[in-house]
Amino acid sequence: MLSEKEIKKKIKKGYLRVWMTFEVMGTAEDIVKKAIEEHVEKFEKDNRTEVYKKEFSNVEKIQIEGKTLFSVICEVEFLSKNFRDLINLVLIYGPSACEILEPERIEIELNEAQDILNTLGGIMHRLAERIGGIVVKRE
């Protein structure tokens, strides 16, 4: 685990300190617990993260539209080398929420911003292919 001193040192080098929460819901308690543990384990092993804190909630039984489901949450704090990596982590791991804790301000190079936009555009095109294409509306 990283110490607070090590975390601060990396933030000064440009790393981002981030909080994310993941939630898994399903019809079986043991399956949701195993699923979130495996998901967070993959997240921790991703070389774009340096996880220094994680906390799992207890599995809760909930009712949604007359159905009994089970829900479990995991909150994770980690360091990401840059904003581009953070965007990719959000796209790949689909957190329920994400917050950049530090630094107060970030700057990115133009090529990094363009790379992020092109990555997002590519994902939108792949999504559109699956649902039948992008609708272009003329006024």
C-alpha positions in Angstrom: 0.0 0.0 0.0 1.1 3.5 -0.7 1.7 5.9 2.2 0.1 9.4 2.2 3.6 10.8 1.6 4.1 8.6 -1.5 0.7 9.6 -2.8 1.4 13.3 -2.4 4.8 12.9 -4.1 3.1 11.2 -7.1 0.4 13.9 -7.3 3.1 16.5 -7.6 4.5 14.5 -10.5 1.1 14.8 -12.3 -0.8 11.8 -11.1 -4.5 12.0 -10.3 -6.0 10.9 -7.0 -9.3 9.3 -7.7 -12.3 7.8 -5.9 -14.6 5.4 -7.7 -17.6 3.3 -6.6 -18.7 0.1 -8.3 -22.0 -1.6 -7.7 -23.2 -5.1 -8.7 -26.8 -6.2 -8.5 -28.2 -9.6 -9.2 -30.7 -12.3 -8.1 -28.2 -14.4 -6.1 -26.2 -13.1 -3.1 -23.1 -15.3 -3.7 -22.9 -14.3 -7.4 -23.0 -10.5 -6.8 -20.3 -10.9 -4.1 -18.1 -13.0 -6.3 -18.7 -10.7 -9.4 -17.7 -7.5 -7.6 -14.6 -9.1 -6.0 -13.4 -10.3 -9.4 -14.2 -7.0 -11.1 -12.3 -5.0 -8.5 -9.4 -7.5 -8.6 -9.1 -6.9 -12.4 -9.2 -3.2 -11.8 -6.4 -3.4 -9.2 -4.2 -5.5 -11.6 -4.7 -2.9 -14.4 -1.3 -1.2 -14.9 -3.1 2.2 -15.1 -4.1 2.1 -11.5 -2.3 2.2 -8.1 -5.1 1.2 -5.7 -4.3 2.2 -2.1 -7.7 1.8 -0.5 -10.8 -0.3 -1.1 -13.9 -1.0 0.9 -16.7 -3.5 0.2 -20.2 -3.0 1.6 -22.2 -5.9 3.0 -24.5 -7.5 0.4 -28.0 -6.0 0.8 -31.3 -7.4 -0.1 -33.4 -4.9 -2.0 -36.8 -4.8 -3.7 -37.1 -3.2 -7.2 -40.4 -3.4 -9.1 -41.5 -6.3 -7.0 -38.3 -8.3 -7.6 -35.9 -9.3 -4.9 -32.3 -8.4 -5.8 -29.0 -8.3 -4.0 -26.7 -5.4 -4.2 -23.1 -4.9 -3.2 -20.8 -1.8 -3.5 -17.1 -1.3 -3.4 -15.4 2.1 -3.0 -11.9 2.4 -4.4 -9.3 5.1 -4.1 -6.3 5.0 -6.4 -3.8 7.0 -8.4 -3.9 7.3 -12.2 -0.9 8.5 -14.2 -3.0 10.9 -16.3 -6.4 11.9 -17.5 -6.3 9.8 -20.6 -5.8 6.6 -18.5 -8.6 7.7 -16.2 -11.0 8.1 -19.1 -10.1 4.6 -20.3 -10.6 3.1 -16.9 -14.1 4.7 -16.7 -14.9 3.3 -20.1 -13.6 -0.2 -19.4 -14.7 -0.7 -15.8 -17.9 1.3 -15.7 -18.0 2.7 -12.2 -21.2 4.0 -10.7 -19.5 7.2 -9.8 -16.1 8.8 -10.1 -14.5 11.8 -8.5 -11.1 13.3 -9.0 -9.9 14.1 -5.5 -6.6 15.8 -6.3 -5.1 17.9 -7.8 -7.4 20.9 -7.8 -6.6 21.7 -11.4 -5.4 19.5 -14.3 -3.9 20.5 -17.6 -3.7 18.3 -20.6 -1.7 18.6 -23.9 -3.7 19.1 -27.0 -2.7 15.7 -28.4 -3.9 14.0 -25.3 -7.3 15.8 -25.5 -7.5 14.8 -29.2 -6.7 11.2 -28.3 -9.4 11.2 -25.7 -12.0 12.6 -28.2 -11.0 10.0 -30.8 -11.3 7.2 -28.3 -14.7 8.3 -27.3 -15.7 8.8 -31.0 -14.6 5.2 -31.8 -16.6 3.8 -28.9 -19.7 5.7 -30.0 -19.3 4.3 -33.5 -19.0 0.7 -32.2 -22.0 1.3 -30.0 -23.9 2.7 -32.9 -23.1 -0.3 -35.1 -24.7 -2.6 -32.5 -27.9 -0.5 -32.3 -28.2 0.2 -36.0 -26.2 3.3 -36.8 -26.0 6.9 -35.8 -29.1 9.0 -36.7 -28.2 12.2 -38.5 -31.0 14.7 -38.3 -31.4 17.6 -40.8 -33.4 20.6 -39.8 
